[in-house]
Amino acid sequence: MIPGSHFCTVVEKSENGLRLRFRRNYDGRAKLVIILIASGQAFAASAQWSNGAEVGALITSRCDLNGLVPSTFAEARHVWSRLKASALPK
């Protein structure tokens, strides 16, 4: 996993932002990389606000992890590939 990684739920998604809900109060970094495991979409984002376990994040860039990715998303693609493979039926 990416250092400091946490699973969360995307509560709301718009063109420019995400509202995320973590399992615990969020006291993490202002810069985030969010990976949607099912679709292979990834977003670099900046936390704009937090209220306990919820965080509002402004999307700064996005990437489809299903194809070639820029170096800024290489680690996210690696993590996504491992998570996707572990979720496949054996």
N, C-alpha and C positions, 0 to 999 in steps of 0.2 A: 504494500500500500504506500501511498504518498505520505511522507512524514506529516503528522498532524491531521490525518484524514479522519473523517467522521461520516457515518451514514446519516442522511436526512431525507425529508420528504419535500418535494416541490409542491407548495400549497397553491401558488398562483404563478403564472408565467405570462409576461407580455413581451412585446417586441424588444423592449429595452431593459427589462428587469425581471427579477425572480423574488418571490417570497418563500423562504425556506423555513422548515421546522425541524429542529434537532431534537434528539432524545433528552438532552440535558440543556441547561442554560448555556448559551453560546458566549464564550469569552476568548474566541480564537482570533485569527489574523484578519486584517482588513481586506487582504487580497485572497480571493477564492478561485478554485477551479471546480466546477460542478460537472459531474459526469452522469448523464442519463443512461443507465446500464442497458435498458431494453432497446433504446433506439440508436445508441452509439453517438449521441450528440454531446458535445462538451462546450462549456462556457467559461471564459475567464471573466471574473466579476470583482467588483469592489463593494464591500459591505458599506451601506449608507446609514443603517440604523440597526439596532437590536433591542428586543424587548423580551428578556428571559430567553426562551428557547427559539424564538422567531427572529429571523434576520431578513432585512430588505437589501437586495444586492443589485447594483447597476451593472448590466452586461457591458464589458469592454471589448470582447471579441468572442467569436464562436467558431466551432470546427466540427465537421463530420468525421468521426473516428473510423468510419468504414473504409476510407480510402487513404491516400497519401496525406500526411499531416505536417504542418510546419514544426520546427524544432521546439517551439514554445508549448506544443501539445504532445510531444513525443512520450513523455512520462505518463500522461493521462491515457494515451492509447495503449501503452503497455499494461497499466492497471486495469483498464476496461477489458482488454483481451483476456487477462487472467480471471477476472470476475465473471465474464461471459462464459468462459470455458468451464469454470467450476459450477455454474448454474445449469449446464447441460445435463440431461438424464444420462446415467451411466448404464 
